[in-house]
């Protein structure tokens, strides 16, 4: 049975809702830290982060990206990741890309 237009629309609608709520790991981390500290729902997030000593998820992602960038910079020029990165930089200098 082929999918109908209504089914495809519903699938795309729920997929977009999933993409919108991509910040869920940070929300989940905040709820877990409040639970383990035993504080109420409206406790300041800065206080719970200091008390739990857990870095922000966005900060962890940025550190991983910088480490990968530094690792690619140290690669030989004939390796594929470095070729792709150099091609991307040259494309952006010419005015192409995003």
Secondary structure, 3 states (H helix, E strand, C coil): CCCCHHHHHHHHHHHHHHHHCCCHHHHHHHHHHHHHHCCCCCCCHHHHHHHHCCCCHHHHHHHHHHHHHHHHHCCCCCCHHHHHHHHHHHHHHCCCCC
